[in-house]
């Protein structure tokens, strides 16, 4: 396990983990929040193999 200590806002921690998708690259860490578990799972399937920019575009177009 690799743990990178950081301050996460309490509001984000309070959200059910099943409503969050997490992505990281060498220079960023992204957390997307969804209304339902089904939306989160659909997003994960749709964005499999995408880079950060493509995932972010997909989120904005379909879930934001």
KOLPA-618662 format. One record per residue (C-alpha): z, y, x. Coordinates in pm, whole numbers, plus 50000, padded with zeros to 5 digits. Layout:
<sites>
<site><pz>Z</pz><py>Y</py><px>X</px></site>
...
</sites>
This chain:
<sites>
<site><pz>50000</pz><py>50000</py><px>50000</px></site>
<site><pz>49924</pz><py>50353</py><px>50112</px></site>
<site><pz>50133</pz><py>50632</py><px>49965</px></site>
<site><pz>50049</pz><py>50999</py><px>50010</px></site>
<site><pz>50345</pz><py>51214</py><px>49906</px></site>
<site><pz>50257</pz><py>51513</py><px>49690</px></site>
<site><pz>50398</pz><py>51719</py><px>49407</px></site>
<site><pz>50253</pz><py>51596</py><px>49078</px></site>
<site><pz>50315</pz><py>51821</py><px>48775</px></site>
<site><pz>50566</pz><py>51672</py><px>48530</px></site>
<site><pz>50315</pz><py>51721</py><px>48246</px></site>
<site><pz>50071</pz><py>51487</py><px>48418</px></site>
<site><pz>50340</pz><py>51228</py><px>48493</px></site>
<site><pz>50442</pz><py>51228</py><px>48125</px></site>
<site><pz>50094</pz><py>51115</py><px>48013</px></site>
<site><pz>50060</pz><py>50741</py><px>47947</px></site>
<site><pz>49900</pz><py>50575</py><px>48251</px></site>
<site><pz>49652</pz><py>50395</py><px>48026</px></site>
<site><pz>49502</pz><py>50736</py><px>47940</px></site>
<site><pz>49437</pz><py>50835</py><px>48303</px></site>
<site><pz>49159</pz><py>50743</py><px>48543</px></site>
<site><pz>49212</pz><py>50811</py><px>48913</px></site>
<site><pz>48945</pz><py>50863</py><px>49178</px></site>
<site><pz>48979</pz><py>50947</py><px>49544</px></site>
<site><pz>48748</pz><py>51014</py><px>49834</px></site>
<site><pz>48810</pz><py>51125</py><px>50190</px></site>
<site><pz>48868</pz><py>51484</py><px>50081</px></site>
<site><pz>48991</pz><py>51480</py><px>49721</px></site>
<site><pz>49200</pz><py>51308</py><px>49459</px></site>
<site><pz>49097</pz><py>51340</py><px>49091</px></site>
<site><pz>49278</pz><py>51242</py><px>48773</px></site>
<site><pz>49088</pz><py>51240</py><px>48445</px></site>
<site><pz>49286</pz><py>51229</py><px>48120</px></site>
<site><pz>49152</pz><py>51076</py><px>47797</px></site>
<site><pz>49251</pz><py>51081</py><px>47430</px></site>
<site><pz>49242</pz><py>50703</py><px>47393</px></site>
<site><pz>49261</pz><py>50392</py><px>47609</px></site>
<site><pz>48916</pz><py>50296</py><px>47478</px></site>
<site><pz>48769</pz><py>50628</py><px>47606</px></site>
<site><pz>48925</pz><py>50568</py><px>47945</px></site>
<site><pz>48790</pz><py>50214</py><px>47965</px></site>
<site><pz>48443</pz><py>50327</py><px>47852</px></site>
<site><pz>48446</pz><py>50601</py><px>48120</px></site>
<site><pz>48542</pz><py>50347</py><px>48385</px></site>
<site><pz>48253</pz><py>50119</py><px>48284</px></site>
<site><pz>48002</pz><py>50407</py><px>48259</px></site>
<site><pz>48090</pz><py>50551</py><px>48598</px></site>
<site><pz>48116</pz><py>50233</py><px>48802</px></site>
<site><pz>47963</pz><py>50305</py><px>49142</px></site>
<site><pz>47915</pz><py>50679</py><px>49081</px></site>
<site><pz>48021</pz><py>50945</py><px>49329</px></site>
<site><pz>48278</pz><py>51212</py><px>49241</px></site>
<site><pz>48027</pz><py>51473</py><px>49125</px></site>
<site><pz>47848</pz><py>51229</py><px>48894</px></site>
<site><pz>48179</pz><py>51108</py><px>48748</px></site>
<site><pz>48292</pz><py>51465</py><px>48689</px></site>
<site><pz>47961</pz><py>51545</py><px>48514</px></site>
<site><pz>47998</pz><py>51237</py><px>48294</px></site>
<site><pz>48353</pz><py>51336</py><px>48201</px></site>
<site><pz>48255</pz><py>51693</py><px>48111</px></site>
<site><pz>47955</pz><py>51581</py><px>47904</px></site>
<site><pz>48132</pz><py>51303</py><px>47716</px></site>
<site><pz>48508</pz><py>51346</py><px>47716</px></site>
<site><pz>48615</pz><py>51707</py><px>47787</px></site>
</sites>
